[in-house]
Each structure stands twice: as structure tokens, then as C-alpha cells.
Amino acid sequence: MQVVLLFCSEPDKSFRFRQPVPKRTLQICLLWTCTFLCAVDAQADSCPTAKDEIATDRPDVTNSSLVVPVGSLQSENGVNFSARDGGRFVDGTNTRWRLGIAPCLEILLDMPTYFARVRAPGSSGFSDVAPAMKWQVSPIPGKVDLSLVFGAALPTGAAEIAGRGTQPYLQMPWSWELLPL
């Protein structure tokens, strides 16, 4: 595994920490980093392969706790009808692209969705584009499948629909099979 650090500008040489970072904090961070890196290698055997079926995020709008296999590209689409604040809306096409880039790891991209006002009040317009990365941590004890998704909605859509500025997010989709089929 290769770690690359990028700096967009020169560091501010006048910046100084008010207090040094405690040695115990550094030890804990190092322990968590080693645990994380070992878990990535250890869990690769339990992640989906090209022979497995893809666990889709559709037909509902919840996120799957499983990643797509390495080299797989999945395109998901949908349309929603909703009511909010006395208005009715239709939004579509709710497109998400998922690409398996490594065992237990995928990148995903939520494309802008158009929200159309069917009945007033409310605004119409596009949502933001939202790239993200998903890591399948599972299975963890108890046969719980768990993933961590970190992404950010980039300010590309209408502010009335999507809000202002970059909106980072962290999701932890999980699933637990109650009865084997």
C-alpha cells in the first residue's frame, strides 16, 4: 500500500502548535493506523469477487453494505416522488456510478439530480455532484456486513436545492442477515 501526501501551497512557517502533541496520542494514532492497514489486507478475502453477484443499492434508496467487485462498473438510476413543506416534487434520475478499484474498495459518484416542483411552494433545480469512497470493513463478528463511506457534495447545483458550499459526509451502511435463504 502506498501513501501519498499532496500539498496545494507552501506551509505557513509562522504557524506553531500551542502545545506539543502528547506522546500517548501519537502512540494511539499509530496503533489505529496499523490496525486499519492490517484490516484492509485481512478483509480482502471476504470482499466480493468477479464471480459474485453485485449487491445493488436499488430498488430502494439505502446504501448497500457491500462494495462492487474489482473492475466492475455499476450504474444505478431512479426517480422519486416526494412531498415537503406543502409542495410536491419529482426528482430524477438519481444516478450513482460505482467502480470497484481494489478489493474491499470502490469509488462512487452521485451525479446531479433535477428536482422539479409539481405543486407550489418550493424551488426547482439541480443537486450537487458528490464523489465518495467506500471501504468494506466486514464481515465483523456476528456476521454483520459494514462499510465506511466518505464523500463530499461539491457546490455545483442550485443553492436553494443543495445548500451552499462543500458538504462532507460520513456514512456507515451495515446489514445483518437474519435467516439464511
JOCOR-V690343 format. One record per residue. N is the residue number from 1. RES is the residue in one letter. PSI is psi in radians with two decimals (none if undefined). OMEGA is omega in radians with two decimals (999 if undefined). NEAR is the number of other C-alpha atoms within 10 Angstrom. Layout:
N&RES&PSI&OMEGA&NEAR ; N&RES&PSI&OMEGA&NEAR
This chain:
1&M&2.37&-3.10&5 ; 2&Q&2.34&3.11&3 ; 3&V&2.24&-3.12&4 ; 4&V&2.26&3.08&4 ; 5&L&2.31&3.13&4 ; 6&L&2.42&3.07&5 ; 7&F&2.25&-3.10&6 ; 8&C&-0.33&3.12&5 ; 9&S&2.97&3.13&6 ; 10&E&2.48&3.13&6 ; 11&P&2.61&3.12&8 ; 12&D&1.95&-3.07&7 ; 13&K&-0.26&3.13&6 ; 14&S&-0.18&-3.12&5 ; 15&F&2.29&3.08&7 ; 16&R&2.50&3.06&8 ; 17&F&2.49&3.11&6 ; 18&R&-0.63&3.10&6 ; 19&Q&2.55&3.09&6 ; 20&P&2.66&3.11&7 ; 21&V&2.21&-3.11&9 ; 22&P&2.53&-3.13&8 ; 23&K&-0.66&3.14&9 ; 24&R&-0.70&3.13&9 ; 25&T&-0.73&3.10&10 ; 26&L&-0.69&3.12&11 ; 27&Q&-0.74&3.13&11 ; 28&I&-0.75&3.11&11 ; 29&C&-0.73&3.12&12 ; 30&L&-0.73&3.11&12 ; 31&L&-0.80&3.13&11 ; 32&W&-0.69&3.12&12 ; 33&T&-0.81&3.12&12 ; 34&C&-0.74&3.10&11 ; 35&T&-0.78&3.13&11 ; 36&F&-0.84&-3.11&13 ; 37&L&-0.65&3.09&11 ; 38&C&-0.65&3.14&11 ; 39&A&-0.62&3.12&13 ; 40&V&-0.82&3.14&18 ; 41&D&-0.70&-3.08&12 ; 42&A&-0.61&-3.06&11 ; 43&Q&-0.17&-3.07&16 ; 44&A&-0.52&-3.14&17 ; 45&D&-0.43&-3.08&11 ; 46&S&0.06&3.14&13 ; 47&C&2.76&-3.13&20 ; 48&P&2.53&3.07&20 ; 49&T&3.08&-3.13&19 ; 50&A&-0.39&3.14&11 ; 51&K&-0.31&-3.09&7 ; 52&D&2.71&3.03&10 ; 53&E&2.61&3.10&10 ; 54&I&2.29&3.05&17 ; 55&A&1.84&-3.06&14 ; 56&T&2.80&3.04&18 ; 57&D&0.05&-3.09&15 ; 58&R&2.76&0.30&12 ; 59&P&-0.03&3.10&9 ; 60&D&-3.03&-3.09&9 ; 61&V&0.34&3.05&10 ; 62&T&2.81&3.13&10 ; 63&N&2.43&3.07&18 ; 64&S&2.58&3.08&19 ; 65&S&-0.05&3.14&25 ; 66&L&2.61&3.08&28 ; 67&V&2.91&3.02&30 ; 68&V&2.68&-3.13&30 ; 69&P&2.74&3.11&26 ; 70&V&2.33&3.12&18 ; 71&G&-0.04&3.13&14 ; 72&S&2.43&3.03&15 ; 73&L&2.16&3.14&17 ; 74&Q&2.33&3.07&15 ; 75&S&2.13&3.13&13 ; 76&E&2.47&-3.14&16 ; 77&N&2.71&3.10&14 ; 78&G&2.95&3.10&15 ; 79&V&2.40&3.12&12 ; 80&N&2.56&2.96&13 ; 81&F&2.27&-3.08&12 ; 82&S&2.85&3.07&11 ; 83&A&2.37&-3.11&12 ; 84&R&2.31&3.09&9 ; 85&D&0.71&3.10&8 ; 86&G&-0.06&3.12&9 ; 87&G&2.76&3.08&14 ; 88&R&2.47&-3.04&16 ; 89&F&2.68&2.92&19 ; 90&V&2.38&3.11&17 ; 91&D&2.48&-3.12&19 ; 92&G&2.81&0.22&16 ; 93&T&0.18&3.10&16 ; 94&N&0.99&-3.08&18 ; 95&T&2.28&3.05&15 ; 96&R&2.24&3.04&19 ; 97&W&2.32&3.12&15 ; 98&R&2.26&-3.12&22 ; 99&L&2.11&3.07&21 ; 100&G&2.02&-3.06&21 ; 101&I&-0.28&3.12&17 ; 102&A&2.85&3.07&16 ; 103&P&2.28&3.11&22 ; 104&C&0.24&-3.07&26 ; 105&L&2.34&3.07&24 ; 106&E&2.71&2.95&24 ; 107&I&2.58&3.11&21 ; 108&L&2.73&-3.10&22 ; 109&L&2.05&3.02&19 ; 110&D&2.03&-3.12&21 ; 111&M&2.74&3.11&19 ; 112&P&2.39&3.12&21 ; 113&T&2.46&3.11&20 ; 114&Y&2.21&3.08&20 ; 115&F&2.06&-3.12&22 ; 116&A&2.27&3.10&17 ; 117&R&2.15&3.10&18 ; 118&V&-0.72&3.13&16 ; 119&R&2.30&-3.09&12 ; 120&A&2.79&-0.04&11 ; 121&P&2.97&3.10&13 ; 122&G&2.94&-3.13&17 ; 123&S&2.76&3.03&16 ; 124&S&2.66&3.10&17 ; 125&G&-3.09&-3.11&18 ; 126&F&2.63&3.01&21 ; 127&S&-3.11&-3.14&25 ; 128&D&2.77&2.93&26 ; 129&V&2.44&-3.04&18 ; 130&A&1.70&3.03&21 ; 131&P&2.66&-3.13&18 ; 132&A&2.93&3.07&18 ; 133&M&2.41&-3.11&18 ; 134&K&2.23&3.11&26 ; 135&W&2.17&3.10&21 ; 136&Q&1.97&-3.08&27 ; 137&V&-0.40&-2.88&26 ; 138&S&3.07&0.01&23 ; 139&P&2.55&3.07&19 ; 140&I&2.91&-3.08&10 ; 141&P&2.43&-3.11&7 ; 142&G&0.15&-3.14&8 ; 143&K&0.67&3.07&12 ; 144&V&2.16&3.06&15 ; 145&D&2.26&-3.06&19 ; 146&L&2.44&3.04&19 ; 147&S&2.74&3.02&23 ; 148&L&2.25&3.14&18 ; 149&V&2.16&3.07&20 ; 150&F&2.23&3.14&17 ; 151&G&-3.06&3.13&19 ; 152&A&2.28&3.01&18 ; 153&A&2.08&-3.11&24 ; 154&L&2.48&-3.03&17 ; 155&P&1.35&-3.14&17 ; 156&T&-0.25&-3.06&17 ; 157&G&-3.00&3.12&19 ; 158&A&2.26&-3.11&17 ; 159&A&-0.54&3.14&15 ; 160&E&-0.43&-3.12&13 ; 161&I&-0.87&-2.97&17 ; 162&A&-0.22&-3.07&20 ; 163&G&3.14&-3.09&15 ; 164&R&2.52&3.04&15 ; 165&G&3.05&3.10&12 ; 166&T&2.40&-3.09&14 ; 167&Q&1.62&3.14&14 ; 168&P&2.69&3.10&13 ; 169&Y&2.73&3.06&12 ; 170&L&2.20&3.10&13 ; 171&Q&2.65&3.08&12 ; 172&M&1.31&3.11&16 ; 173&P&2.41&3.14&17 ; 174&W&2.75&3.09&18 ; 175&S&2.67&-3.12&16 ; 176&W&2.02&-3.13&12 ; 177&E&2.09&-3.10&10 ; 178&L&-0.80&-3.14&8 ; 179&L&2.33&3.07&5 ; 180&P&2.50&-3.14&4 ; 181&L&none&999&4
